[in-house]
C-alpha cells in the first residue's frame, strides 16, 4: 500500500479519490478472491463475488465507523 495506511486510503476514498480506492482493491483483492473461491469452488463465481464485494464496500464507505477495519 505504499506509504499510506488503510485508514488514510479509506478517508481519501470517502473524499472521492478513486486512485486511493484502487490501492485498497489492489491490496485486498487476493484475500477477497481467495475467500470467495473457498466459498464457491468456482473461479468465475469467485471473481464475480469479489467484484461485487468491492462495489458494495465502495458504496458503503460512509457507513464504516473505523476506517482501520476496512479489511475486515
PDB file with SEQRES, HELIX, SHEET and CRYST1 records, atoms N, CA, C and O in Angstrom:
SEQRES   1 A   72  UNK UNK UNK UNK UNK UNK UNK UNK UNK UNK UNK UNK UNK          
SEQRES   2 A   72  UNK UNK UNK UNK UNK UNK UNK UNK UNK UNK UNK UNK UNK          
SEQRES   3 A   72  UNK UNK UNK UNK UNK UNK UNK UNK UNK UNK UNK UNK UNK          
SEQRES   4 A   72  UNK UNK UNK UNK UNK UNK UNK UNK UNK UNK UNK UNK UNK          
SEQRES   5 A   72  UNK UNK UNK UNK UNK UNK UNK UNK UNK UNK UNK UNK UNK          
SEQRES   6 A   72  UNK UNK UNK UNK UNK UNK UNK                                  
HELIX    1 AA1 UNK A    6  UNK A   14  1                                   9    
HELIX    2 AA2 UNK A   18  UNK A   40  1                                  23    
HELIX    3 AA3 UNK A   43  UNK A   59  1                                  17    
HELIX    4 AA4 UNK A   61  UNK A   63  5                                   3    
HELIX    5 AA5 UNK A   67  UNK A   69  5                                   3    
CRYST1    1.000    1.000    1.000  90.00  90.00  90.00 P 1           1          
ATOM      1  N   UNK A   1       0.812  -1.187   0.000  1.00  0.00           N  
ATOM      2  CA  UNK A   1       0.000   0.000   0.000  1.00  0.00           C  
ATOM      3  C   UNK A   1       0.851   1.243   0.000  1.00  0.00           C  
ATOM      4  O   UNK A   1       0.342   2.351   0.175  1.00  0.00           O  
ATOM      5  N   UNK A   2       2.092   1.077  -0.187  1.00  0.00           N  
ATOM      6  CA  UNK A   2       2.955   2.242  -0.237  1.00  0.00           C  
ATOM      7  C   UNK A   2       3.106   2.873   1.131  1.00  0.00           C  
ATOM      8  O   UNK A   2       3.243   2.183   2.141  1.00  0.00           O  
ATOM      9  N   UNK A   3       3.079   4.192   1.148  1.00  0.00           N  
ATOM     10  CA  UNK A   3       3.293   4.919   2.402  1.00  0.00           C  
ATOM     11  C   UNK A   3       1.983   5.253   3.106  1.00  0.00           C  
ATOM     12  O   UNK A   3       2.000   5.817   4.200  1.00  0.00           O  
ATOM     13  N   UNK A   4       0.863   4.919   2.503  1.00  0.00           N  
ATOM     14  CA  UNK A   4      -0.440   5.251   3.090  1.00  0.00           C  
ATOM     15  C   UNK A   4      -0.993   4.054   3.857  1.00  0.00           C  
ATOM     16  O   UNK A   4      -0.859   2.908   3.427  1.00  0.00           O  
ATOM     17  N   UNK A   5      -1.613   4.338   4.996  1.00  0.00           N  
ATOM     18  CA  UNK A   5      -2.266   3.292   5.766  1.00  0.00           C  
ATOM     19  C   UNK A   5      -3.657   3.039   5.185  1.00  0.00           C  
ATOM     20  O   UNK A   5      -4.167   3.826   4.389  1.00  0.00           O  
ATOM     21  N   UNK A   6      -4.252   1.932   5.599  1.00  0.00           N  
ATOM     22  CA  UNK A   6      -5.617   1.629   5.177  1.00  0.00           C  
ATOM     23  C   UNK A   6      -6.555   2.767   5.544  1.00  0.00           C  
ATOM     24  O   UNK A   6      -7.372   3.192   4.727  1.00  0.00           O  
ATOM     25  N   UNK A   7      -6.440   3.260   6.768  1.00  0.00           N  
ATOM     26  CA  UNK A   7      -7.326   4.338   7.222  1.00  0.00           C  
ATOM     27  C   UNK A   7      -7.171   5.584   6.359  1.00  0.00           C  
ATOM     28  O   UNK A   7      -8.163   6.230   6.023  1.00  0.00           O  
ATOM     29  N   UNK A   8      -5.946   5.925   5.999  1.00  0.00           N  
ATOM     30  CA  UNK A   8      -5.729   7.099   5.143  1.00  0.00           C  
ATOM     31  C   UNK A   8      -6.360   6.887   3.766  1.00  0.00           C  
ATOM     32  O   UNK A   8      -6.977   7.797   3.212  1.00  0.00           O  
ATOM     33  N   UNK A   9      -6.203   5.690   3.226  1.00  0.00           N  
ATOM     34  CA  UNK A   9      -6.783   5.417   1.903  1.00  0.00           C  
ATOM     35  C   UNK A   9      -8.302   5.423   1.955  1.00  0.00           C  
ATOM     36  O   UNK A   9      -8.949   5.894   1.019  1.00  0.00           O  
ATOM     37  N   UNK A  10      -8.878   4.911   3.029  1.00  0.00           N  
ATOM     38  CA  UNK A  10     -10.335   4.952   3.185  1.00  0.00           C  
ATOM     39  C   UNK A  10     -10.802   6.397   3.259  1.00  0.00           C  
ATOM     40  O   UNK A  10     -11.774   6.767   2.600  1.00  0.00           O  
ATOM     41  N   UNK A  11     -10.130   7.209   4.043  1.00  0.00           N  
ATOM     42  CA  UNK A  11     -10.510   8.623   4.162  1.00  0.00           C  
ATOM     43  C   UNK A  11     -10.415   9.325   2.812  1.00  0.00           C  
ATOM     44  O   UNK A  11     -11.306  10.093   2.448  1.00  0.00           O  
ATOM     45  N   UNK A  12      -9.353   9.070   2.076  1.00  0.00           N  
ATOM     46  CA  UNK A  12      -9.212   9.679   0.745  1.00  0.00           C  
ATOM     47  C   UNK A  12     -10.294   9.172  -0.196  1.00  0.00           C  
ATOM     48  O   UNK A  12     -10.816   9.934  -1.010  1.00  0.00           O  
ATOM     49  N   UNK A  13     -10.634   7.892  -0.092  1.00  0.00           N  
ATOM     50  CA  UNK A  13     -11.683   7.322  -0.947  1.00  0.00           C  
ATOM     51  C   UNK A  13     -13.032   7.962  -0.648  1.00  0.00           C  
ATOM     52  O   UNK A  13     -13.811   8.247  -1.558  1.00  0.00           O  
ATOM     53  N   UNK A  14     -13.296   8.184   0.624  1.00  0.00           N  
ATOM     54  CA  UNK A  14     -14.545   8.842   1.023  1.00  0.00           C  
ATOM     55  C   UNK A  14     -14.651  10.243   0.435  1.00  0.00           C  
ATOM     56  O   UNK A  14     -15.750  10.751   0.211  1.00  0.00           O  
ATOM     57  N   UNK A  15     -13.514  10.852   0.192  1.00  0.00           N  
ATOM     58  CA  UNK A  15     -13.489  12.198  -0.385  1.00  0.00           C  
ATOM     59  C   UNK A  15     -13.538  12.173  -1.909  1.00  0.00           C  
ATOM     60  O   UNK A  15     -13.439  13.215  -2.556  1.00  0.00           O  
ATOM     61  N   UNK A  16     -13.691  10.981  -2.479  1.00  0.00           N  
ATOM     62  CA  UNK A  16     -13.821  10.874  -3.929  1.00  0.00           C  
ATOM     63  C   UNK A  16     -12.552  10.503  -4.669  1.00  0.00           C  
ATOM     64  O   UNK A  16     -12.535  10.520  -5.900  1.00  0.00           O  
ATOM     65  N   UNK A  17     -11.494  10.170  -3.955  1.00  0.00           N  
ATOM     66  CA  UNK A  17     -10.227   9.808  -4.583  1.00  0.00           C  
ATOM     67  C   UNK A  17     -10.291   8.360  -5.074  1.00  0.00           C  
ATOM     68  O   UNK A  17     -10.112   7.424  -4.295  1.00  0.00           O  
ATOM     69  N   UNK A  18     -10.545   8.189  -6.358  1.00  0.00           N  
ATOM     70  CA  UNK A  18     -10.688   6.853  -6.933  1.00  0.00           C  
ATOM     71  C   UNK A  18      -9.361   6.090  -6.956  1.00  0.00           C  
ATOM     72  O   UNK A  18      -9.353   4.862  -6.868  1.00  0.00           O  
ATOM     73  N   UNK A  19      -8.260   6.796  -7.071  1.00  0.00           N  
ATOM     74  CA  UNK A  19      -6.954   6.145  -7.047  1.00  0.00           C  
ATOM     75  C   UNK A  19      -6.706   5.498  -5.684  1.00  0.00           C  
ATOM     76  O   UNK A  19      -6.146   4.405  -5.600  1.00  0.00           O  
ATOM     77  N   UNK A  20      -7.124   6.176  -4.627  1.00  0.00           N  
ATOM     78  CA  UNK A  20      -6.961   5.635  -3.276  1.00  0.00           C  
ATOM     79  C   UNK A  20      -7.776   4.359  -3.126  1.00  0.00           C  
ATOM     80  O   UNK A  20      -7.301   3.383  -2.546  1.00  0.00           O  
ATOM     81  N   UNK A  21      -9.003   4.360  -3.648  1.00  0.00           N  
ATOM     82  CA  UNK A  21      -9.813   3.134  -3.564  1.00  0.00           C  
ATOM     83  C   UNK A  21      -9.179   2.029  -4.394  1.00  0.00           C  
ATOM     84  O   UNK A  21      -9.206   0.866  -3.993  1.00  0.00           O  
ATOM     85  N   UNK A  22      -8.615   2.369  -5.533  1.00  0.00           N  
ATOM     86  CA  UNK A  22      -7.912   1.385  -6.353  1.00  0.00           C  
ATOM     87  C   UNK A  22      -6.763   0.743  -5.592  1.00  0.00           C  
ATOM     88  O   UNK A  22      -6.496  -0.447  -5.754  1.00  0.00           O  
ATOM     89  N   UNK A  23      -6.081   1.531  -4.760  1.00  0.00           N  
ATOM     90  CA  UNK A  23      -4.990   0.989  -3.948  1.00  0.00           C  
ATOM     91  C   UNK A  23      -5.522   0.023  -2.896  1.00  0.00           C  
ATOM     92  O   UNK A  23      -4.885  -0.987  -2.595  1.00  0.00           O  
ATOM     93  N   UNK A  24      -6.687   0.333  -2.338  1.00  0.00           N  
ATOM     94  CA  UNK A  24      -7.311  -0.588  -1.389  1.00  0.00           C  
ATOM     95  C   UNK A  24      -7.669  -1.902  -2.079  1.00  0.00           C  
ATOM     96  O   UNK A  24      -7.418  -2.982  -1.543  1.00  0.00           O  
ATOM     97  N   UNK A  25      -8.253  -1.802  -3.263  1.00  0.00           N  
ATOM     98  CA  UNK A  25      -8.606  -3.003  -4.024  1.00  0.00           C  
ATOM     99  C   UNK A  25      -7.354  -3.814  -4.319  1.00  0.00           C  
ATOM    100  O   UNK A  25      -7.340  -5.028  -4.117  1.00  0.00           O  
ATOM    101  N   UNK A  26      -6.310  -3.159  -4.792  1.00  0.00           N  
ATOM    102  CA  UNK A  26      -5.059  -3.864  -5.096  1.00  0.00           C  
ATOM    103  C   UNK A  26      -4.531  -4.612  -3.876  1.00  0.00           C  
ATOM    104  O   UNK A  26      -4.042  -5.736  -3.989  1.00  0.00           O  
ATOM    105  N   UNK A  27      -4.633  -3.982  -2.717  1.00  0.00           N  
ATOM    106  CA  UNK A  27      -4.093  -4.582  -1.504  1.00  0.00           C  
ATOM    107  C   UNK A  27      -4.927  -5.776  -1.013  1.00  0.00           C  
ATOM    108  O   UNK A  27      -4.373  -6.774  -0.552  1.00  0.00           O  
ATOM    109  N   UNK A  28      -6.251  -5.670  -1.113  1.00  0.00           N  
ATOM    110  CA  UNK A  28      -7.135  -6.678  -0.524  1.00  0.00           C  
ATOM    111  C   UNK A  28      -7.718  -7.673  -1.524  1.00  0.00           C  
ATOM    112  O   UNK A  28      -8.399  -8.613  -1.112  1.00  0.00           O  
ATOM    113  N   UNK A  29      -7.474  -7.499  -2.820  1.00  0.00           N  
ATOM    114  CA  UNK A  29      -8.158  -8.328  -3.805  1.00  0.00           C  
ATOM    115  C   UNK A  29      -7.847  -9.820  -3.674  1.00  0.00           C  
ATOM    116  O   UNK A  29      -8.737 -10.649  -3.865  1.00  0.00           O  
ATOM    117  N   UNK A  30      -6.619 -10.170  -3.357  1.00  0.00           N  
ATOM    118  CA  UNK A  30      -6.284 -11.596  -3.254  1.00  0.00           C  
ATOM    119  C   UNK A  30      -6.994 -12.243  -2.065  1.00  0.00           C  
ATOM    120  O   UNK A  30      -7.448 -13.383  -2.159  1.00  0.00           O  
ATOM    121  N   UNK A  31      -7.089 -11.532  -0.967  1.00  0.00           N  
ATOM    122  CA  UNK A  31      -7.784 -12.047   0.203  1.00  0.00           C  
ATOM    123  C   UNK A  31      -9.273 -12.243  -0.106  1.00  0.00           C  
ATOM    124  O   UNK A  31      -9.848 -13.283   0.214  1.00  0.00           O  
ATOM    125  N   UNK A  32      -9.885 -11.243  -0.723  1.00  0.00           N  
ATOM    126  CA  UNK A  32     -11.317 -11.310  -1.030  1.00  0.00           C  
ATOM    127  C   UNK A  32     -11.587 -12.408  -2.048  1.00  0.00           C  
ATOM    128  O   UNK A  32     -12.531 -13.183  -1.893  1.00  0.00           O  
ATOM    129  N   UNK A  33     -10.765 -12.478  -3.085  1.00  0.00           N  
ATOM    130  CA  UNK A  33     -10.945 -13.511  -4.098  1.00  0.00           C  
ATOM    131  C   UNK A  33     -10.746 -14.900  -3.483  1.00  0.00           C  
ATOM    132  O   UNK A  33     -11.511 -15.821  -3.772  1.00  0.00           O  
ATOM    133  N   UNK A  34      -9.733 -15.053  -2.642  1.00  0.00           N  
ATOM    134  CA  UNK A  34      -9.471 -16.343  -2.013  1.00  0.00           C  
ATOM    135  C   UNK A  34     -10.641 -16.814  -1.170  1.00  0.00           C  
ATOM    136  O   UNK A  34     -11.014 -17.986  -1.223  1.00  0.00           O  
ATOM    137  N   UNK A  35     -11.225 -15.908  -0.391  1.00  0.00           N  
ATOM    138  CA  UNK A  35     -12.390 -16.255   0.412  1.00  0.00           C  
ATOM    139  C   UNK A  35     -13.570 -16.633  -0.486  1.00  0.00           C  
ATOM    140  O   UNK A  35     -14.267 -17.614  -0.226  1.00  0.00           O  
ATOM    141  N   UNK A  36     -13.786 -15.851  -1.537  1.00  0.00           N  
ATOM    142  CA  UNK A  36     -14.901 -16.134  -2.451  1.00  0.00           C  
ATOM    143  C   UNK A  36     -14.710 -17.490  -3.135  1.00  0.00           C  
ATOM    144  O   UNK A  36     -15.673 -18.234  -3.321  1.00  0.00           O  
ATOM    145  N   UNK A  37     -13.477 -17.809  -3.507  1.00  0.00           N  
ATOM    146  CA  UNK A  37     -13.220 -19.107  -4.135  1.00  0.00           C  
ATOM    147  C   UNK A  37     -13.441 -20.244  -3.133  1.00  0.00           C  
ATOM    148  O   UNK A  37     -13.978 -21.295  -3.482  1.00  0.00           O  
ATOM    149  N   UNK A  38     -13.029 -20.024  -1.911  1.00  0.00           N  
ATOM    150  CA  UNK A  38     -13.229 -21.031  -0.866  1.00  0.00           C  
ATOM    151  C   UNK A  38     -14.724 -21.302  -0.676  1.00  0.00           C  
ATOM    152  O   UNK A  38     -15.129 -22.446  -0.471  1.00  0.00           O  
ATOM    153  N   UNK A  39     -15.531 -20.258  -0.744  1.00  0.00           N  
ATOM    154  CA  UNK A  39     -16.971 -20.401  -0.535  1.00  0.00           C  
ATOM    155  C   UNK A  39     -17.687 -21.028  -1.723  1.00  0.00           C  
ATOM    156  O   UNK A  39     -18.674 -21.743  -1.546  1.00  0.00           O  
ATOM    157  N   UNK A  40     -17.194 -20.764  -2.943  1.00  0.00           N  
ATOM    158  CA  UNK A  40     -17.918 -21.211  -4.137  1.00  0.00           C  
ATOM    159  C   UNK A  40     -17.268 -22.387  -4.852  1.00  0.00           C  
ATOM    160  O   UNK A  40     -17.964 -23.199  -5.461  1.00  0.00           O  
ATOM    161  N   UNK A  41     -15.950 -22.490  -4.787  1.00  0.00           N  
ATOM    162  CA  UNK A  41     -15.235 -23.529  -5.534  1.00  0.00           C  
ATOM    163  C   UNK A  41     -15.185 -23.257  -7.021  1.00  0.00           C  
ATOM    164  O   UNK A  41     -14.786 -24.129  -7.793  1.00  0.00           O  
ATOM    165  N   UNK A  42     -15.580 -22.066  -7.440  1.00  0.00           N  
ATOM    166  CA  UNK A  42     -15.641 -21.713  -8.854  1.00  0.00           C  
ATOM    167  C   UNK A  42     -14.849 -20.433  -9.099  1.00  0.00           C  
ATOM    168  O   UNK A  42     -15.065 -19.423  -8.428  1.00  0.00           O  
ATOM    169  N   UNK A  43     -13.925 -20.479 -10.068  1.00  0.00           N  
ATOM    170  CA  UNK A  43     -13.139 -19.293 -10.389  1.00  0.00           C  
ATOM    171  C   UNK A  43     -14.028 -18.138 -10.843  1.00  0.00           C  
ATOM    172  O   UNK A  43     -13.856 -17.002 -10.401  1.00  0.00           O  
ATOM    173  N   UNK A  44     -14.975 -18.436 -11.726  1.00  0.00           N  
ATOM    174  CA  UNK A  44     -15.842 -17.372 -12.263  1.00  0.00           C  
ATOM    175  C   UNK A  44     -16.746 -16.781 -11.192  1.00  0.00           C  
ATOM    176  O   UNK A  44     -16.882 -15.561 -11.095  1.00  0.00           O  
ATOM    177  N   UNK A  45     -17.363 -17.639 -10.387  1.00  0.00           N  
ATOM    178  CA  UNK A  45     -18.231 -17.131  -9.322  1.00  0.00           C  
ATOM    179  C   UNK A  45     -17.425 -16.336  -8.299  1.00  0.00           C  
ATOM    180  O   UNK A  45     -17.893 -15.317  -7.790  1.00  0.00           O  
ATOM    181  N   UNK A  46     -16.225 -16.800  -8.001  1.00  0.00           N  
ATOM    182  CA  UNK A  46     -15.376 -16.092  -7.048  1.00  0.00           C  
ATOM    183  C   UNK A  46     -15.016 -14.707  -7.578  1.00  0.00           C  
ATOM    184  O   UNK A  46     -15.023 -13.730  -6.829  1.00  0.00           O  
ATOM    185  N   UNK A  47     -14.706 -14.626  -8.853  1.00  0.00           N  
ATOM    186  CA  UNK A  47     -14.379 -13.330  -9.460  1.00  0.00           C  
ATOM    187  C   UNK A  47     -15.577 -12.393  -9.370  1.00  0.00           C  
ATOM    188  O   UNK A  47     -15.429 -11.223  -9.018  1.00  0.00           O  
ATOM    189  N   UNK A  48     -16.757 -12.907  -9.686  1.00  0.00           N  
ATOM    190  CA  UNK A  48     -17.969 -12.082  -9.634  1.00  0.00           C  
ATOM    191  C   UNK A  48     -18.268 -11.626  -8.206  1.00  0.00           C  
ATOM    192  O   UNK A  48     -18.615 -10.467  -7.981  1.00  0.00           O  
ATOM    193  N   UNK A  49     -18.132 -12.540  -7.242  1.00  0.00           N  
ATOM    194  CA  UNK A  49     -18.380 -12.183  -5.848  1.00  0.00           C  
ATOM    195  C   UNK A  49     -17.382 -11.154  -5.335  1.00  0.00           C  
ATOM    196  O   UNK A  49     -17.752 -10.224  -4.618  1.00  0.00           O  
ATOM    197  N   UNK A  50     -16.117 -11.324  -5.706  1.00  0.00           N  
ATOM    198  CA  UNK A  50     -15.097 -10.369  -5.280  1.00  0.00           C  
ATOM    199  C   UNK A  50     -15.394  -8.985  -5.847  1.00  0.00           C  
ATOM    200  O   UNK A  50     -15.280  -7.981  -5.144  1.00  0.00           O  
ATOM    201  N   UNK A  51     -15.772  -8.940  -7.107  1.00  0.00           N  
ATOM    202  CA  UNK A  51     -16.102  -7.656  -7.728  1.00  0.00           C  
ATOM    203  C   UNK A  51     -17.286  -7.013  -7.015  1.00  0.00           C  
ATOM    204  O   UNK A  51     -17.261  -5.817  -6.723  1.00  0.00           O  
ATOM    205  N   UNK A  52     -18.311  -7.791  -6.737  1.00  0.00           N  
ATOM    206  CA  UNK A  52     -19.488  -7.259  -6.058  1.00  0.00           C  
ATOM    207  C   UNK A  52     -19.134  -6.802  -4.635  1.00  0.00           C  
ATOM    208  O   UNK A  52     -19.668  -5.801  -4.156  1.00  0.00           O  
ATOM    209  N   UNK A  53     -18.247  -7.524  -3.968  1.00  0.00           N  
ATOM    210  CA  UNK A  53     -17.830  -7.131  -2.618  1.00  0.00           C  
ATOM    211  C   UNK A  53     -17.178  -5.757  -2.631  1.00  0.00           C  
ATOM    212  O   UNK A  53     -17.439  -4.933  -1.754  1.00  0.00           O  
ATOM    213  N   UNK A  54     -16.328  -5.507  -3.626  1.00  0.00           N  
ATOM    214  CA  UNK A  54     -15.665  -4.203  -3.687  1.00  0.00           C  
ATOM    215  C   UNK A  54     -16.634  -3.096  -4.092  1.00  0.00           C  
ATOM    216  O   UNK A  54     -16.494  -1.961  -3.636  1.00  0.00           O  
ATOM    217  N   UNK A  55     -17.593  -3.401  -4.925  1.00  0.00           N  
ATOM    218  CA  UNK A  55     -18.617  -2.406  -5.268  1.00  0.00           C  
ATOM    219  C   UNK A  55     -19.386  -2.028  -4.005  1.00  0.00           C  
ATOM    220  O   UNK A  55     -19.598  -0.847  -3.731  1.00  0.00           O  
ATOM    221  N   UNK A  56     -19.799  -3.029  -3.242  1.00  0.00           N  
ATOM    222  CA  UNK A  56     -20.540  -2.768  -2.011  1.00  0.00           C  
ATOM    223  C   UNK A  56     -19.681  -2.024  -0.988  1.00  0.00           C  
ATOM    224  O   UNK A  56     -20.170  -1.141  -0.283  1.00  0.00           O  
ATOM    225  N   UNK A  57     -18.411  -2.383  -0.913  1.00  0.00           N  
ATOM    226  CA  UNK A  57     -17.504  -1.681   0.009  1.00  0.00           C  
ATOM    227  C   UNK A  57     -17.420  -0.203  -0.353  1.00  0.00           C  
ATOM    228  O   UNK A  57     -17.440   0.661   0.524  1.00  0.00           O  
ATOM    229  N   UNK A  58     -17.327   0.080  -1.641  1.00  0.00           N  
ATOM    230  CA  UNK A  58     -17.233   1.479  -2.084  1.00  0.00           C  
ATOM    231  C   UNK A  58     -18.523   2.231  -1.762  1.00  0.00           C  
ATOM    232  O   UNK A  58     -18.494   3.350  -1.251  1.00  0.00           O  
ATOM    233  N   UNK A  59     -19.646   1.602  -2.068  1.00  0.00           N  
ATOM    234  CA  UNK A  59     -20.942   2.235  -1.844  1.00  0.00           C  
ATOM    235  C   UNK A  59     -21.164   2.532  -0.357  1.00  0.00           C  
ATOM    236  O   UNK A  59     -21.772   3.542  -0.002  1.00  0.00           O  
ATOM    237  N   UNK A  60     -20.668   1.651   0.498  1.00  0.00           N  
ATOM    238  CA  UNK A  60     -20.937   1.775   1.928  1.00  0.00           C  
ATOM    239  C   UNK A  60     -19.776   2.345   2.739  1.00  0.00           C  
ATOM    240  O   UNK A  60     -19.769   2.237   3.965  1.00  0.00           O  
ATOM    241  N   UNK A  61     -18.802   2.945   2.073  1.00  0.00           N  
ATOM    242  CA  UNK A  61     -17.660   3.519   2.797  1.00  0.00           C  
ATOM    243  C   UNK A  61     -18.094   4.510   3.866  1.00  0.00           C  
ATOM    244  O   UNK A  61     -17.486   4.579   4.934  1.00  0.00           O  
ATOM    245  N   UNK A  62     -19.120   5.262   3.590  1.00  0.00           N  
ATOM    246  CA  UNK A  62     -19.594   6.263   4.542  1.00  0.00           C  
ATOM    247  C   UNK A  62     -20.143   5.659   5.827  1.00  0.00           C  
ATOM    248  O   UNK A  62     -20.225   6.343   6.847  1.00  0.00           O  
ATOM    249  N   UNK A  63     -20.517   4.388   5.788  1.00  0.00           N  
ATOM    250  CA  UNK A  63     -21.066   3.719   6.965  1.00  0.00           C  
ATOM    251  C   UNK A  63     -19.992   3.063   7.833  1.00  0.00           C  
ATOM    252  O   UNK A  63     -20.273   2.620   8.947  1.00  0.00           O  
ATOM    253  N   UNK A  64     -18.771   3.002   7.322  1.00  0.00           N  
ATOM    254  CA  UNK A  64     -17.677   2.374   8.059  1.00  0.00           C  
ATOM    255  C   UNK A  64     -17.263   3.284   9.213  1.00  0.00           C  
ATOM    256  O   UNK A  64     -16.786   4.396   8.986  1.00  0.00           O  
ATOM    257  N   UNK A  65     -17.441   2.824  10.425  1.00  0.00           N  
ATOM    258  CA  UNK A  65     -17.151   3.658  11.600  1.00  0.00           C  
ATOM    259  C   UNK A  65     -15.658   3.800  11.860  1.00  0.00           C  
ATOM    260  O   UNK A  65     -15.180   4.878  12.213  1.00  0.00           O  
ATOM    261  N   UNK A  66     -14.931   2.712  11.685  1.00  0.00           N  
ATOM    262  CA  UNK A  66     -13.496   2.721  11.968  1.00  0.00           C  
ATOM    263  C   UNK A  66     -12.757   2.382  10.682  1.00  0.00           C  
ATOM    264  O   UNK A  66     -12.732   1.225  10.263  1.00  0.00           O  
ATOM    265  N   UNK A  67     -12.160   3.381  10.060  1.00  0.00           N  
ATOM    266  CA  UNK A  67     -11.505   3.199   8.754  1.00  0.00           C  
ATOM    267  C   UNK A  67     -10.401   2.154   8.801  1.00  0.00           C  
ATOM    268  O   UNK A  67     -10.084   1.558   7.771  1.00  0.00           O  
ATOM    269  N   UNK A  68      -9.805   1.913   9.969  1.00  0.00           N  
ATOM    270  CA  UNK A  68      -8.757   0.908  10.100  1.00  0.00           C  
ATOM    271  C   UNK A  68      -9.296  -0.506   9.907  1.00  0.00           C  
ATOM    272  O   UNK A  68      -8.520  -1.429   9.662  1.00  0.00           O  
ATOM    273  N   UNK A  69     -10.610  -0.690  10.012  1.00  0.00           N  
ATOM    274  CA  UNK A  69     -11.207  -2.019   9.915  1.00  0.00           C  
ATOM    275  C   UNK A  69     -11.727  -2.331   8.514  1.00  0.00           C  
ATOM    276  O   UNK A  69     -12.514  -3.263   8.346  1.00  0.00           O  
ATOM    277  N   UNK A  70     -11.309  -1.581   7.520  1.00  0.00           N  
ATOM    278  CA  UNK A  70     -11.754  -1.809   6.147  1.00  0.00           C  
ATOM    279  C   UNK A  70     -11.507  -3.254   5.716  1.00  0.00           C  
ATOM    280  O   UNK A  70     -12.384  -3.872   5.112  1.00  0.00           O  
ATOM    281  N   UNK A  71     -10.360  -3.787   6.009  1.00  0.00           N  
ATOM    282  CA  UNK A  71     -10.001  -5.143   5.593  1.00  0.00           C  
ATOM    283  C   UNK A  71     -10.881  -6.219   6.161  1.00  0.00           C  
ATOM    284  O   UNK A  71     -11.039  -7.275   5.550  1.00  0.00           O  
ATOM    285  N   UNK A  72     -11.451  -5.981   7.302  1.00  0.00           N  
ATOM    286  CA  UNK A  72     -12.330  -6.961   7.945  1.00  0.00           C  
ATOM    287  C   UNK A  72     -13.677  -6.983   7.296  1.00  0.00           C  
ATOM    288  O   UNK A  72     -14.548  -7.750   7.708  1.00  0.00           O  
TER     289      UNK A  72                                                      
END                                                                             
